[in-house]
């Protein structure tokens, strides 16, 4: 595995695990969601807190996963694109597996 991927991938994953919140948070009236996504067993909310995005997830584990993906997907894609541009994480044609 390329050294750049060994460094960037764990940092990317750790950032999402540490910054993504999951739980029963009571938000004050000052915090207004900037996004929401409803699933059969609950609704997830996205909040901005300065440079951080906070997600509040509700429902079954599956529904919380769907909410997290829908609410955080654009941010994850943007972070991946920035890391890819900085560290050139995409594999070159000679390193791709032949099927």
C-alpha positions as CSV (number, residue, x, y, z in Angstrom):
1,X,0.0,0.0,0.0
2,X,1.3,3.4,-0.9
3,X,2.7,5.4,2.0
4,X,0.4,8.4,1.2
5,X,-2.7,6.2,1.5
6,X,-1.4,4.7,4.8
7,X,-1.2,8.2,6.2
8,X,-4.3,9.9,4.7
9,X,-6.8,7.1,5.0
10,X,-6.6,6.6,8.8
11,X,-6.6,10.3,9.2
12,X,-9.8,10.6,7.1
13,X,-11.5,7.8,8.9
14,X,-10.5,9.1,12.4
15,X,-11.8,12.5,11.5
16,X,-15.3,11.2,10.6
17,X,-15.5,8.9,13.6
18,X,-14.4,11.6,16.1
19,X,-16.4,14.5,14.5
20,X,-19.6,12.6,13.8
21,X,-21.9,12.5,16.8
22,X,-24.5,9.9,17.6
23,X,-26.8,10.1,20.6
24,X,-29.8,11.8,22.2
25,X,-28.6,15.4,22.3
26,X,-31.0,18.1,23.5
27,X,-30.3,21.1,21.3
28,X,-31.0,24.6,22.4
29,X,-33.2,26.9,20.4
30,X,-30.0,28.7,19.3
31,X,-29.0,25.6,17.2
32,X,-31.0,25.4,14.1
33,X,-30.5,22.4,11.8
34,X,-29.0,23.2,8.4
35,X,-30.2,19.8,7.0
36,X,-32.4,16.9,7.9
37,X,-33.2,13.5,6.5
38,X,-36.2,11.4,7.7
39,X,-36.2,7.6,7.7
40,X,-39.0,5.2,8.9
41,X,-37.8,5.1,12.5
42,X,-36.4,8.6,13.0
43,X,-35.0,11.8,11.6
44,X,-31.4,12.9,11.5
45,X,-30.3,16.5,11.7
46,X,-27.1,18.3,10.5
47,X,-25.8,21.3,12.5
48,X,-22.9,23.7,11.8
49,X,-20.8,24.6,14.8
50,X,-18.1,26.9,13.4
51,X,-15.9,24.8,11.1
52,X,-17.4,21.5,12.4
53,X,-20.5,19.7,11.2
54,X,-22.5,17.9,13.9
55,X,-25.0,15.2,13.1
56,X,-27.8,14.0,15.4
57,X,-29.0,10.6,14.5
58,X,-32.2,8.8,15.6
59,X,-33.8,5.5,15.0
60,X,-32.5,2.0,14.3
61,X,-28.8,1.4,13.6
62,X,-29.6,0.9,9.9
63,X,-31.6,4.1,9.7
64,X,-28.9,6.1,11.6
65,X,-26.4,4.8,9.0
66,X,-28.6,6.0,6.1
67,X,-29.1,9.4,7.8
68,X,-25.3,9.7,8.4
69,X,-24.6,9.0,4.8
70,X,-27.2,11.3,3.4
71,X,-26.3,14.2,5.8
72,X,-22.5,13.8,5.7
73,X,-22.0,12.5,2.2
74,X,-21.2,15.8,0.5
75,X,-18.8,16.7,3.2
76,X,-17.1,13.3,3.0
77,X,-16.8,13.6,-0.8
78,X,-15.3,17.1,-0.5
79,X,-12.8,16.0,2.1
80,X,-11.8,13.0,0.0
81,X,-11.4,15.3,-3.1
82,X,-9.2,17.7,-1.2
83,X,-7.0,14.8,0.2
84,X,-6.9,13.3,-3.3
85,X,-5.7,16.6,-4.8
86,X,-3.1,17.0,-2.1
87,X,-1.8,13.5,-1.8
88,X,-2.8,12.1,-5.2
89,X,-4.6,9.1,-3.7
90,X,-6.1,7.7,-6.9
91,X,-4.2,4.7,-8.1
92,X,-2.3,4.9,-11.3
93,X,-3.2,2.6,-14.2
94,X,-0.2,0.4,-13.5
95,X,-1.3,-0.3,-9.9
96,X,-4.9,-1.1,-10.7
97,X,-5.8,-4.8,-10.5
98,X,-6.6,-6.6,-13.7
99,X,-9.9,-8.4,-13.6
